[in-house]
């Protein structure tokens, strides 16, 4: 897994590089300290994942992510920040970031990077639990009218709780492939793009 790390605190960046590379599965291709450098580093290295803070001088992480995603819609950007700020979370969702986790949830960082590399969206447990108050109420949604089965609804609820495909598979005694198939069918039925949109949709309509 090839990464770029961007954080205005060089001690944090170097510490992350040391810890992540010690796993043997991660190579840090570059380190930046602001959004402008994030854009330049991304263009140069095209990493598997861009791991980036939000509040930085010169250009913040959200601005950089938006520019990168305009040029590279498939870019996988994971925000790692101290701030569980409603406005930041909404912006991250809106621009298409693949994840948003808090620095205090550091033990979940490597699993989050792995999930993002595999195409999943990852939002920390505190973030997911806060989604319900970030989105206006839209009334209870009738899943039956959209041919959503009990099993599919169960999977929707687990995704909205922040569980990965593997965790859902273990909980429901299914294979990861079966969970992925369920998710694809659910997204098609509800005309949604990815698991993050699905989580937001669930909280908005419950």
DRENBA-823827 format. One line per 4 residues: number of its first residue (from 1); their letters; for each residue y, x negated, z negated of N, C-alpha, C. Coordinates in Angstrom, 3 decimals. Layout:
N
NUM> A> Y/X/Z/Y/X/Z/Y/X/Z; ...
// end
This chain:
206
1> XXXX> -1.192/-0.848/0.000/0.000/0.000/0.000/1.244/-0.885/0.000; 2.089/-0.743/0.986/3.315/-1.535/1.085/4.513/-0.732/0.592; 5.294/-1.328/-0.284/6.431/-0.621/-0.895/7.733/-1.381/-0.694; 8.817/-0.614/-0.776/10.144/-1.155/-1.024/10.619/-0.533/-2.329
5> XXXX> 11.219/-1.345/-3.177/11.758/-0.858/-4.453/13.276/-0.999/-4.406; 13.970/0.085/-4.716/15.436/0.049/-4.735/15.927/0.623/-6.060; 16.592/-0.235/-6.838/17.126/0.171/-8.151/18.287/-0.754/-8.462; 19.349/-0.194/-9.032/20.521/-1.031/-9.304/20.315/-1.963/-10.493
9> XXXX> 19.238/-1.785/-11.231/18.899/-2.667/-12.352/17.840/-3.648/-11.869; 18.232/-4.894/-11.644/17.296/-5.878/-11.093/16.123/-6.134/-12.026; 16.345/-6.009/-13.323/15.238/-6.188/-14.277/14.175/-5.121/-14.059; 14.611/-3.880/-13.822/13.668/-2.794/-13.553/12.889/-3.065/-12.274
13> XXXX> 13.594/-3.464/-11.221/12.943/-3.715/-9.935/11.896/-4.825/-10.042; 12.272/-5.928/-10.682/11.354/-7.058/-10.805/10.158/-6.683/-11.678; 10.421/-5.924/-12.737/9.327/-5.494/-13.611/8.364/-4.580/-12.866; 8.916/-3.651/-12.104/8.068/-2.761/-11.307/7.239/-3.554/-10.304
17> XXXX> 7.871/-4.505/-9.637/7.161/-5.336/-8.660/6.001/-6.068/-9.320; 6.248/-6.672/-10.467/5.209/-7.434/-11.167/4.058/-6.542/-11.595; 4.395/-5.404/-12.179/3.365/-4.500/-12.691/2.546/-3.896/-11.557; 3.215/-3.424/-10.525/2.509/-2.751/-9.432/1.659/-3.732/-8.631
21> XXXX> 2.180/-4.930/-8.372/1.414/-5.900/-7.600/0.222/-6.444/-8.380; 0.287/-6.365/-9.715/-0.840/-6.848/-10.521/-2.090/-6.002/-10.319; -1.918/-4.796/-9.775/-3.070/-3.931/-9.520/-3.916/-4.449/-8.366; -3.312/-5.259/-7.509/-4.015/-5.777/-6.349/-3.992/-4.845/-5.157
25> XXXX> -3.477/-3.644/-5.345/-3.446/-2.655/-4.269/-2.051/-2.454/-3.687; -1.072/-3.147/-4.248/0.321/-2.929/-3.849/0.958/-4.247/-3.415; 1.722/-4.193/-2.331/2.547/-5.322/-1.906/3.988/-4.835/-1.795; 4.884/-5.462/-2.515/6.306/-5.103/-2.455/6.959/-5.961/-1.373
29> XXXX> 7.418/-5.310/-0.309/7.972/-6.006/0.845/9.431/-6.394/0.660; 10.113/-5.700/-0.242/11.521/-5.998/-0.438/12.073/-5.243/-1.630; 13.180/-5.751/-2.162/13.854/-5.137/-3.306/15.329/-4.986/-2.957; 15.882/-3.803/-3.224/17.295/-3.550/-2.992/17.959/-3.021/-4.236
33> XXXX> 19.293/-2.973/-4.202/20.009/-2.529/-5.396/20.925/-1.332/-5.147; 20.946/-0.798/-3.906/21.742/0.394/-3.635/21.220/1.087/-2.379; 21.765/2.252/-2.087/21.284/3.039/-0.963/21.483/2.362/0.381; 22.582/1.641/0.533/22.830/0.930/1.793/21.730/-0.086/2.059
37> XXXX> 21.347/-0.824/1.030/20.279/-1.814/1.185/18.937/-1.116/1.416; 18.768/0.069/0.844/17.529/0.828/1.062/17.355/1.144/2.545; 18.432/1.574/3.191/18.375/1.900/4.617/18.027/0.656/5.437; 18.687/-0.457/5.121/18.441/-1.700/5.862/17.006/-2.179/5.660
41> XXXX> 16.524/-2.125/4.418/15.166/-2.577/4.122/14.128/-1.674/4.780; 14.419/-0.378/4.798/13.463/0.530/5.429/13.363/0.240/6.928; 14.488/0.038/7.565/14.480/-0.243/9.000/13.724/-1.534/9.307; 13.853/-2.494/8.418/13.215/-3.793/8.640/11.709/-3.749/8.412
45> XXXX> 11.280/-3.067/7.346/9.883/-3.176/6.901/9.019/-1.939/7.170; 9.628/-0.765/7.331/8.854/0.470/7.553/7.702/0.582/6.535; 7.997/0.659/5.251/6.954/0.637/4.219/6.157/1.939/4.178; 5.024/1.887/3.482/4.252/3.107/3.246/5.050/4.069/2.368
49> XXXX> 5.717/3.515/1.353/6.519/4.336/0.439/7.788/3.582/0.068; 8.890/4.323/0.013/10.149/3.801/-0.511/10.314/4.368/-1.918; 10.267/3.490/-2.913/10.426/3.876/-4.316/11.870/3.595/-4.701; 12.613/4.646/-5.080/14.066/4.486/-5.181/14.663/5.266/-6.344
53> XXXX> 15.637/4.639/-6.979/16.446/5.299/-8.013/17.464/6.205/-7.327; 18.177/7.009/-8.101/19.177/7.911/-7.523/20.595/7.403/-7.768; 20.977/7.213/-9.006/22.348/6.792/-9.309/22.498/5.287/-9.088; 23.209/4.945/-8.014/23.461/3.538/-7.695/24.845/3.405/-7.072
57> XXXX> 25.437/2.209/-7.214/26.746/1.953/-6.616/26.629/1.837/-5.096; 27.784/1.916/-4.426/27.919/1.786/-2.966/27.385/3.026/-2.254; 26.102/3.333/-2.436/25.508/4.540/-1.874/24.344/4.948/-2.772; 24.304/6.230/-3.179/23.225/6.640/-4.071/21.923/6.893/-3.296
61> XXXX> 20.853/7.089/-4.044/19.543/7.237/-3.428/19.385/8.481/-2.591; 20.018/9.561/-2.986/19.916/10.802/-2.218/20.581/10.673/-0.855; 21.752/10.040/-0.828/22.445/9.822/0.444/21.618/8.929/1.363; 21.044/7.879/0.786/20.224/6.967/1.585/18.977/7.679/2.109
65> XXXX> 18.345/8.451/1.257/17.131/9.158/1.665/17.415/10.123/2.802; 18.527/10.815/2.719/18.877/11.768/3.776/19.052/11.056/5.116; 19.725/9.910/5.106/19.919/9.168/6.344/18.604/8.622/6.888; 17.771/8.107/5.997/16.476/7.565/6.424/15.615/8.663/7.031
69> XXXX> 15.580/9.835/6.393/14.733/10.932/6.860/15.245/11.539/8.164; 16.536/11.432/8.407/17.059/11.893/9.696/16.535/11.030/10.833; 16.401/9.729/10.570/15.916/8.794/11.594/14.393/8.694/11.596; 13.804/8.885/10.421/12.352/8.739/10.270/11.822/9.935/9.476
73> XXXX> 11.607/11.067/10.128/11.186/12.284/9.412/9.886/12.137/8.634; 9.061/11.167/9.004/7.792/10.960/8.309/7.905/9.971/7.155; 9.091/9.492/6.862/9.278/8.538/5.763/8.834/9.167/4.440; 8.165/8.367/3.640/7.682/8.836/2.338/8.555/8.208/1.254
77> XXXX> 9.373/9.048/0.649/10.335/8.578/-0.345/10.009/9.200/-1.693; 9.839/8.332/-2.686/9.552/8.768/-4.047/10.700/8.331/-4.939; 11.364/9.301/-5.563/12.450/8.975/-6.489/11.876/8.695/-7.872; 12.333/7.599/-8.456/11.979/7.243/-9.832/13.294/7.077/-10.578
81> XXXX> 13.582/7.994/-11.471/14.912/8.022/-12.082/14.833/8.405/-13.549; 15.913/8.140/-14.242/16.020/8.524/-15.656/16.501/9.954/-15.802; 17.053/10.517/-14.724/17.801/11.762/-14.830/17.026/12.976/-14.324; 16.738/13.894/-15.226/16.134/15.180/-14.846/17.276/16.165/-14.619
85> XXXX> 18.013/15.918/-13.561/19.227/16.678/-13.263/18.919/17.753/-12.223; 19.250/19.009/-12.549/18.920/20.127/-11.666/19.436/19.916/-10.248; 20.691/19.475/-10.131/21.286/19.301/-8.805/20.549/18.227/-8.019; 20.182/17.142/-8.694/19.442/16.073/-8.023/18.085/16.580/-7.524
89> XXXX> 17.406/17.344/-8.367/16.071/17.839/-8.000/16.172/18.744/-6.773; 17.153/19.636/-6.774/17.330/20.541/-5.640/17.620/19.751/-4.373; 18.489/18.741/-4.477/18.809/17.928/-3.299/17.578/17.184/-2.801; 16.794/16.646/-3.733/15.586/15.907/-3.349/14.617/16.817/-2.607
93> XXXX> 14.452/18.043/-3.099/13.595/19.013/-2.426/14.148/19.352/-1.042; 15.444/19.543/-0.987/16.075/19.990/0.251/15.962/18.947/1.361; 16.163/17.674/1.022/16.169/16.657/2.072/14.760/16.238/2.479; 13.753/16.639/1.675/12.374/16.350/2.070/11.744/15.145/1.413
97> XXXX> 12.241/14.753/0.237/11.602/13.667/-0.503/10.178/14.074/-0.874; 9.297/13.092/-0.966/7.898/13.364/-1.282/7.620/13.415/-2.776; 8.590/13.007/-3.582/8.333/13.052/-5.014/9.563/12.753/-5.837; 9.493/13.135/-7.103/10.592/12.935/-8.035/9.958/12.835/-9.407
101> XXXX> 9.898/11.638/-9.959/9.326/11.483/-11.287/10.298/10.705/-12.170; 10.126/10.867/-13.455/11.036/10.251/-14.409/10.490/8.911/-14.876; 11.405/7.975/-15.164/10.992/6.637/-15.582/10.193/6.670/-16.876; 10.452/7.668/-17.700/9.688/7.768/-18.944/8.248/8.213/-18.710
105> XXXX> 7.946/8.692/-17.497/6.570/9.037/-17.117/5.926/7.892/-16.351; 6.255/6.656/-16.737/5.845/5.489/-15.959/4.330/5.417/-15.761; 3.566/5.898/-16.742/2.104/5.805/-16.619/1.581/6.611/-15.436; 2.383/7.533/-14.939/1.974/8.346/-13.789/2.453/7.768/-12.462
109> XXXX> 3.117/6.615/-12.496/3.725/6.085/-11.281/2.689/5.682/-10.233; 1.682/4.909/-10.634/0.720/4.463/-9.629/-0.037/5.635/-9.001; -0.537/6.618/-9.813/-1.162/7.798/-9.194/-0.203/8.541/-8.269; 1.085/8.578/-8.636/2.066/9.265/-7.794/2.241/8.530/-6.473
113> XXXX> 2.307/7.209/-6.520/2.433/6.421/-5.292/1.217/6.619/-4.389; 0.046/6.643/-4.996/-1.179/6.859/-4.224/-1.162/8.229/-3.563; -0.747/9.240/-4.328/-0.704/10.603/-3.789/0.286/10.704/-2.635; 1.455/10.108/-2.804/2.473/10.150/-1.747/1.978/9.417/-0.504
117> XXXX> 1.326/8.284/-0.695/0.766/7.541/0.433/-0.238/8.397/1.206; -0.968/9.237/0.474/-1.973/10.105/1.092/-1.389/11.404/1.639; -0.055/11.512/1.629/0.590/12.663/2.240/0.894/13.812/1.310; 0.646/13.627/0.012/0.929/14.692/-0.941/2.364/14.562/-1.461
121> XXXX> 2.870/15.642/-2.005/4.167/15.626/-2.670/3.927/15.641/-4.174; 4.699/14.858/-4.889/4.466/14.697/-6.320/5.778/14.880/-7.078; 5.778/15.851/-7.971/6.917/16.045/-8.853/6.391/16.040/-10.283; 6.993/15.226/-11.146/6.512/15.081/-12.514/6.419/16.407/-13.243
125> XXXX> 5.626/16.420/-14.297/5.368/17.666/-15.021/6.645/18.311/-15.529; 7.600/17.497/-16.002/8.868/18.057/-16.484/9.656/18.672/-15.336; 9.546/18.052/-14.163/10.263/18.553/-12.993/9.672/19.875/-12.541; 8.339/19.915/-12.431/7.672/21.135/-11.975/7.938/22.287/-12.927
129> XXXX> 7.871/22.002/-14.233/8.088/23.077/-15.198/9.511/23.601/-15.145; 10.443/22.770/-14.632/11.825/23.208/-14.532/12.165/23.914/-13.238; 11.245/23.930/-12.283/11.558/24.523/-10.985/11.896/26.001/-11.089; 11.265/26.689/-12.035/11.436/28.140/-12.105/12.887/28.535/-12.361
133> XXXX> 13.622/27.717/-13.126/15.016/28.091/-13.397/15.978/27.497/-12.373; 15.468/26.705/-11.444/16.331/26.143/-10.407/16.512/27.085/-9.234; 15.637/28.072/-9.123/15.607/28.916/-7.932/15.849/30.360/-8.335; 16.721/31.076/-7.660/17.005/32.458/-8.023/15.751/33.331/-7.975
137> XXXX> 15.714/34.308/-8.845/14.610/35.268/-8.832/14.615/36.051/-7.526; 13.422/36.269/-6.990/13.346/37.011/-5.737/12.353/38.170/-5.821; 11.950/38.492/-7.046/11.010/39.599/-7.191/9.577/39.149/-7.034; 8.655/39.970/-7.522/7.240/39.623/-7.464/6.722/39.745/-6.036
141> XXXX> 6.016/38.727/-5.612/5.487/38.670/-4.256/4.071/39.222/-4.242; 3.776/40.045/-3.249/2.439/40.635/-3.137/1.568/39.729/-2.254; 0.800/38.866/-2.910/-0.044/37.931/-2.164/-1.141/38.649/-1.394; -1.580/39.792/-1.901/-2.648/40.542/-1.231/-2.238/40.956/0.184
145> XXXX> -0.971/41.319/0.317/-0.487/41.752/1.628/-0.514/40.620/2.644; -0.598/39.384/2.148/-0.650/38.225/3.039/-2.055/37.620/3.046; -3.014/38.416/2.639/-4.431/38.028/2.721/-4.747/36.792/1.878; -4.064/36.642/0.745/-4.349/35.542/-0.177/-5.441/35.985/-1.152
149> XXXX> -6.552/35.258/-1.165/-7.679/35.606/-2.028/-7.425/35.156/-3.463; -8.285/35.594/-4.390/-8.157/35.184/-5.790/-8.264/33.667/-5.919; -9.201/33.064/-5.188/-9.374/31.617/-5.249/-8.140/30.902/-4.704; -7.579/31.406/-3.613/-6.380/30.796/-3.046/-5.203/30.916/-4.004
153> XXXX> -5.087/32.055/-4.674/-4.006/32.233/-5.652/-4.186/31.283/-6.823; -5.425/31.072/-7.231/-5.701/30.134/-8.309/-5.260/28.724/-7.920; -5.524/28.341/-6.687/-5.131/27.020/-6.208/-3.604/26.918/-6.114; -2.951/27.977/-5.677/-1.485/28.001/-5.640/-0.912/27.744/-7.029
157> XXXX> -1.465/28.424/-8.024/-0.971/28.282/-9.399/-1.177/26.862/-9.918; -2.293/26.247/-9.571/-2.564/24.881/-10.028/-1.648/23.883/-9.331; -1.382/24.101/-8.053/-0.429/23.241/-7.335/0.956/23.374/-7.958; 1.350/24.590/-8.276/2.662/24.825/-8.886/2.756/24.209/-10.279
161> XXXX> 1.592/23.977/-10.907/1.571/23.331/-12.219/1.623/21.816/-12.117; 1.623/21.311/-10.885/1.767/19.878/-10.681/0.476/19.110/-10.499; -0.662/19.808/-10.369/-1.941/19.122/-10.213/-2.117/18.597/-8.790; -2.756/17.443/-8.675/-3.070/16.864/-7.369/-4.314/17.542/-6.805
165> XXXX> -4.623/17.276/-5.545/-5.836/17.833/-4.945/-7.081/17.409/-5.714; -7.123/16.152/-6.135/-8.286/15.667/-6.874/-8.420/16.385/-8.218; -7.317/16.555/-8.911/-7.366/17.242/-10.204/-7.800/18.693/-10.040; -7.316/19.341/-8.970/-7.723/20.721/-8.702/-9.208/20.777/-8.389
169> XXXX> -9.667/19.825/-7.586/-11.089/19.782/-7.225/-11.958/19.640/-8.471; -11.547/18.758/-9.374/-12.318/18.560/-10.601/-12.298/19.810/-11.479; -11.154/20.445/-11.545/-11.018/21.627/-12.405/-11.827/22.805/-11.884; -11.884/22.956/-10.566/-12.559/24.114/-9.962/-13.962/23.776/-9.438
173> XXXX> -14.396/22.521/-9.678/-15.727/22.088/-9.235/-15.884/22.223/-7.716; -14.851/21.749/-7.017/-14.845/21.748/-5.556/-14.679/20.307/-5.076; -14.898/20.073/-3.802/-14.599/18.766/-3.231/-13.117/18.714/-2.875; -12.573/17.489/-2.796/-11.169/17.354/-2.398/-10.958/17.910/-0.990
177> XXXX> -11.936/17.708/-0.124/-11.826/18.231/1.235/-11.707/19.742/1.255; -12.469/20.396/0.384/-12.400/21.860/0.307/-11.027/22.306/-0.180; -10.487/21.588/-1.158/-9.150/21.923/-1.666/-8.111/21.739/-0.562; -8.227/20.652/0.199/-7.284/20.425/1.307/-7.379/21.546/2.344
181> XXXX> -8.601/21.985/2.612/-8.776/23.083/3.565/-8.135/24.367/3.049; -8.350/24.654/1.760/-7.717/25.826/1.154/-6.201/25.735/1.290; -5.660/24.541/0.988/-4.213/24.371/1.033/-3.676/24.600/2.442; -4.360/24.073/3.443/-3.925/24.270/4.826/-3.886/25.746/5.198
185> XXXX> -4.918/26.469/4.776/-4.981/27.900/5.079/-3.859/28.651/4.366; -3.623/28.295/3.104/-2.575/28.955/2.314/-1.205/28.725/2.953; -0.920/27.483/3.328/0.373/27.165/3.941/0.569/27.940/5.238; -0.508/28.073/6.016/-0.412/28.814/7.274/-0.154/30.292/7.015
189> XXXX> -0.851/30.863/6.029/-0.679/32.283/5.720/0.736/32.592/5.230; 1.311/31.660/4.465/2.632/31.899/3.880/3.763/31.271/4.693; 3.399/30.621/5.801/4.386/29.998/6.687/5.247/28.982/5.938; 4.566/28.100/5.189/5.240/27.054/4.436/4.822/25.696/4.966
193> XXXX> 5.647/24.670/4.690/5.432/23.353/5.277/4.485/22.476/4.466; 4.649/22.465/3.120/3.863/21.538/2.313/3.716/22.072/0.891; 3.036/21.307/0.043/2.740/21.748/-1.314/4.010/21.886/-2.159; 5.035/21.087/-1.858/6.282/21.222/-2.607/6.939/22.566/-2.315
197> XXXX> 7.028/22.930/-1.048/7.557/24.251/-0.698/6.716/25.351/-1.344; 5.410/25.132/-1.401/4.522/26.130/-1.996/4.814/26.300/-3.483; 5.036/25.191/-4.196/5.347/25.266/-5.624/6.664/26.004/-5.856; 7.658/25.670/-5.039/8.954/26.347/-5.159/8.803/27.831/-4.847
201> XXXX> 8.065/28.143/-3.799/7.816/29.537/-3.410/7.154/30.310/-4.545; 6.175/29.687/-5.178/5.457/30.342/-6.276/6.410/30.686/-7.429; 7.213/29.711/-7.853/8.113/29.956/-8.977/9.203/30.965/-8.627; 9.598/30.958/-7.373/10.644/31.888/-6.955/10.138/33.327/-6.950
205> XX> 8.879/33.508/-6.679/8.351/34.850/-6.449/7.392/35.362/-7.507; 7.273/34.652/-8.607/6.332/35.135/-9.611/6.960/36.208/-10.467
// end
